[in-house]
Amino acid sequence: MSGGNSMDEVVITGLGPVAPNGIGINAYWDAITSGRSGIKRIVSFNPSGLPCRIAGEIKSADLTNCNGYYNGNLPDSKACKLSVIATMLALEDAGLSPEDLADYRTAVYMGVSTTDMEVVQREFHLFEDKGMAAPDSLISAFPHTPAVIVSQVLKSYDKVITISTACTSGLNSIIFGAESIARGDADLVIAGGVDTPLSPLVLSGFCSAKMVPTSYNDQPEKACRPFDIDREGGVLSEGAGVVILERKKNALRRNGKIYANFSGGGLSTIYSLKKMKTTIYDAMEHALENSALTPAEIDYICACAPGDPVIDRVETTAIKDLFKRRAYSVPISSIKSMIGNPGAAAGPLQAITAAMSIRNNFVPPTINLEKPGKSCDLDYVPGTGRTARVNRALVNVRGFGGGISSLVLSSAT
């Protein structure tokens, strides 16, 4: 993940968020800047028998204005639907049509951390009732299917790749997609992530592992509390996020708007829970080194911080170790307080947020942070966002299995 001049030529020109609190860049950014949560009581199934009955859910009604992107000939898969919608929104935002892609060497990099669990649950019940699953059940739930369906919708088959590294999958797709352009393998990359884990089976597993909050079923918007003393765990969520990556000279040639430069990324993996702080530190350090930047040049950190009692504290400590005295003056926030943790979509939605922060010179808030927990003593922008000069932003994501990824975006001006 080398930085330098080649990476300076990779830019983000389109943003396609599909989040529980907003679909499309205008609705999403309005929700993020307003501190509006998308965490509600689950409606896609009856959660009443579970200790946690809330999630960041994408409801069918929320997609009414976007269903034209996804026709009946495509798999009956929510993950495929969300990935296509996010892609089309990103292309529209970039001022491109699917037909325009014929002029580019185009690649699709899609992060998916798990199979489409809605399909798995549905087909299991069908099997129980009739002794046979539907003939398209395997392809509908297959992790690689969202990337393939995106490529089919766009009629773009040059390079179609699925990254599956748990919650870091989507951010890694952006990092690897940017590297592909820098190497000269592609001119334009559709990069992002999607996950639709909401099902009784998955939620019950999270409940059993005591990884989700159980005290806020009557106040779901308050459930995700990054850095707060009363945080109980991350909120399970679903969504998709896609960005359009282009070679800078091509974007300028077509007068495309540029949100940010991709400066560099860094990856690391935990080999021991005792080494979590070191691993987060390493990913951030690698991202900065590959961007040829120092901690003093970062204006905003879009933290992983899912609201977990351990992860939030350890990420804070890693930031202190790397940024030293600067750690106390750089603003940090967690958008998961508003969207929950949508798996592979988390990183792309954070990158979209960072790009908008750079474009608008605004740092979004961490909502529900009322009393900081032990060792959580940095500037987390509690409650209300603020206007601030943001030239460079750092994004952090941690995944199950121990993967840590960070990337740096910089102002294009």
N, C-alpha and C positions, 0 to 999 in steps of 0.2 A: 504493500500500500504506500507506494512512494509518492511524495508531494512534488513540488517544483513547478516549472512552467507548464508541463503537460496537463497537470491537474487544474491550473488556473484557466485552462481553455474549456473546462466542463462547467456548464451553467444549468440552473433550474429555470425552466420557462413556463411550466404549467403545474397546477396543483389540483388534485382531485381527492378531497376528503369525504369519506362516508363514515360519520361518527354518530354515536348515540345522541349527541346534542346538536348536530347540524350536518346537513348534506349539501355539498357544493361549497366553494371557498367563501362566498359571502355569508351564508348562514352559519357556517362553522366558525369563521373568525369573529362574527358578531357574538356568538355564544361564548367563545373563549375569552374575548376581551370583557364581556359582561359578567364573567364568572358564573355562567349558567350550566348546571349539571344535567346530564342525560341519564342519570341513574334512577331507575324506577322499579316498581314491583313487576316481576316477570308476568307476561301475558301469553306467551307462546305455549306454555304448559302450566299445569297447576303445581306450584311449588309449596303448597301449604304444609306438606309433611316434612319439609326440610328446615333446618335451623336458619339458613339464609334464604330469603325469598326475593332477593333483589338482584339486578344486573344492569349493565349498559346494553340495552337491547335495540336492535334495528327492527322496527315494526314495519309490516307490509304497507300500512298507511303512509309511513314516512317516505316511501319510495314511489308514490303515485306519479310524481312528475318525471320520474326517471325510468319507468318501466318500458318506455319505447326503445330503450337501448338493448333490451333483452327479449328476443322473440321466443315463440313457443317451440322452435326447432332445437333449442339449446337445452342442456341437461337441467333437470329439476333440482338444482343445487343452489342454496343460498350463497355459498362461498363464490361460486361462479358468477352469480348475479351481482354480488357486491363488487367483485373485482372488475367486471365489465363496466359497471356504472362508474366506479372510481376512475377507470381509464378514460372513458368518454368525457367525463367532467374535466379531467386533466388536459386532454387534447383540446377541448373547447376553450379552456382557460388559456392555453398556449396559442390559440388562434390557428389551430391545425384541424384538418379533417382526416379521416382514415385514408381517403384518396391521396392526400398530400404525402403520405408515408412512402409511396412508390418512388419518390425522389431521393429517399434516404436509405442507407444501410441501417435497418431498424432491428433492435433486439428487444425481447421481453424478458425481464428478470422479476419473478414474483416470489415473495416469501410466504410460506404457509407452514405453520408449526404442527398442524394436526389434520386429520381427515375432516370432512364436513360432517360433524357429529349430528346435525339435524337429519341428514340423510341416513346415517347409521342407525339412529334411534327409530326413524320411520320404517326402514327396511327390516329391522329386527322384529317390530310389531307385525309387519306383513308376513314375515316368515313364521312367527308364532301362530297367526290366524290361518294361513293358507299352506304352510309348509314349503313355501318357495318365495324367494325374493324377486323383485322386478328385474328384468333382463339388463336394464341400464344401471343397476344399483352400484356395481363396482366402479364403473367409469364416473358416475356422478359423485362418488365420495373420494375418489383417488386424489391424493395431494397435488399431483401435477396437473390435474384437469383445469383449474382456474387459469393457469398460464397458457395452456393450449387453447382454451376457449377464447381468451383475449386475442391470441394470435389469429384464430380463425375469424373472429369478428372483424379484425383489422386487415385480414388477408396479408399478414406479415409473417413470413415463416423463416426468416434468415437465421435467427438464433432465439430459441425459446427455452428458458432455464428456470427451474424451480429451486429455491434455496430453502432448506428446512433445518434451521438451527434454533428451534424453540422460539422464544419471544424476540430474539435478535434477528430472526429470518428477514423481516422486512427492511430493517436498517442495513443488514448485510447486502441485500439485493441492490440498494442504492449505492453502497460502496463499490460492489463488484461491477455494477452497471457503469458507474463513473470511470472505473479503471479500464473497462472495455473501450470506452470512447478515447481515453488518454493513450491507450496502446494503439489506437487506430483500427480496432476491430469493428467499430460501429460509429455511425454519425449521430444517431438518436436512440435513446433507450427509454422504454416504458418500464419504470422500476417502482416497486412498492410491496405491499403485503396485505394479506387478508386472513381473517380467522372467524369462524362461526362455531364456537365451542358450546354454545348454550344448549343443554339438554339435561334431563333429570339425572342421567348417569354421570355426566361430567360434574355437574354442580354438587351431586351427592359425594363425589370423590373429594372435591375441594372442601366440603363441609367436614367430611371424615378426617381430613388432614389438618383441620382447623386453620385453614389458610384464608378464609373469607370472614367478613364481619357478620355478627349475628345480633347485635344490639340496636340496629337501626332499621329494622323492617318497616316500622311505621314512619320513619323519616329517611327514606332512601337517599335523598340528595345530600344528606350529611354523613353518609356511611364511609366514603373514602376520605381519609384524613391524613395525608402525608405529613410527616414530621410532628404530628400532634401527639400529645401524651396519651390520648385515648384511642389511638389508631389500633385496629384489630386485624388488619390484613387487607390485601387488595380486593377490589370488586371485579368479579368475572364479567367480561364484556365481549362484544363482537364489533366488527367494523372492517373497513378497508381504507387504505391510503395509497395513492399513486402520484408520482412526480414524473414530469417529462425532463429528461436530461438531454442536453444538446451540446454539440461542439459550438463554442462561443461565436466563431466567425460565421457559422451558418445562421445562428439566431440573429446576429446583427444584420446579415445580408437580407433577411426577410422582415426586418424591423420588428422582430418578436420582443416582447417585454422580458426582461431578465430579473428574476427575483433575487438570486444570489449566485455566487460562485461556489462550486464544490471545492473545498480546499484540501481535504484529506480525511482518511478514516483510520481507525485502529481497532484491532481485535485481540482478545485475550480469553483464556479459559481457566476456570477454577479447578485445581486438582485436589483441593482440600478446603472444607468450609472455613478453616482457620485462615485461609489465604484469600478470602473474598475481598478484603480491603486492598491487598496488594494487586489483585487482578483488576479491580476497577481502576486503580491508580495506573496500571500498565496500559490499559486500553485508552485512557485519556491522554497519557503521555505519548503513546504511539501516534494518536490522532494529531496532537500538536506538533510532534516532530515531523510527521508526514505533510503537515501544512506549513512547515517552516515558521511556526509561531511559538510564542512563549505564553505562559499563563497570564502575564500582565496585559496581553492583547485581547483577551476574551472579555466580552461585554455582557454576556448572558449565558447561563447554563440551564438548558431544558433537561431536568433531571429524570432519572428512571423512577425513583421514589413512588412505589405503588401504594404506599400506606402500610407497609409491612413493618412490624416492630424492629426487626433486625436490619433489613436491607436499607431502609431510610437512614438509620444511624451509621451504618458502615459506609454508605456512599458519602455521607457528610464528612466522615473522618478521612476518607480517601481524597476528597476535595481539599480539605485542610492540609493534608500532607503534601499534595502537589502544588497547590496555589499559595500555601503559606499565608503570610499576612494579607495577601490579595483576596483570600477566601472570604474575608469578612466584609468586603466591599462590592464583590461582584453579585448581582442579583441572580437568584436561583428560583425556579418554580417547577411545580409538577402539574401537568395538565391532566394526569390520571385522577386528580381530585374531581374532575368534571366528566371524564369519559370512562373511568374505570380502566381495566387492563385488557385491551382487545388483542392480546397475543402478538402475532406477527404484524398486525396493523399498528401497534403502538409506536414503533420506531418511525415509520413513515409519517404518521400523524404528528409526532414530535418534530420531525424534520420540516413538515409543512408549517407548523407553528413557528419554528425558528426562522424559516424563510420570511414569513409574514412579519415577525418581530423586526427583522432587519429592514424590510421594505417600509414598515410603518413607524419604526423607532418606538416600539411599545413592548413592554414586558408583561405578559399575562400573569394573573394571580395564581396562588395556591389557595383554593377555597377550603373552608372547614378547619383551617389552622388557627385555633383559639389559644392554646397553651402549648408551646413547644415541648417535646419530650426530652428526656435526658440526652445530653451531648448534641442536641439539634439546636444550635445557637447561631446559625448563619442567617443571611437576608433571604428569606424564602418568599418575599412579596405576598404576605398574608392578606387574604380577603379581597383586596382590590388591586387591579393592575396599575401600572404607572408608565408615563411617558419617559423615555430614556434613550440616549443615543446608543444604537446597537449596530456596530460595524461587523462584529464577528460573534458567532454563537456556537456553543458546544452542546452536543446532544449525547445523552447516555442511555443505554438500554441493557438490562440484564435478562437472561433467559434461564428457564429450567435446564438442568444439566450443567450449569456453570458458565455458559458463554457470556461474555461482556463485549459490547461494541460501542464505539464512540465515533462521531464524525464532527467536522468543523465546516460551517458555512460562513462565507464572507460577503460583505457588500460588493456589488458589482460596480459601484461608482468610486 
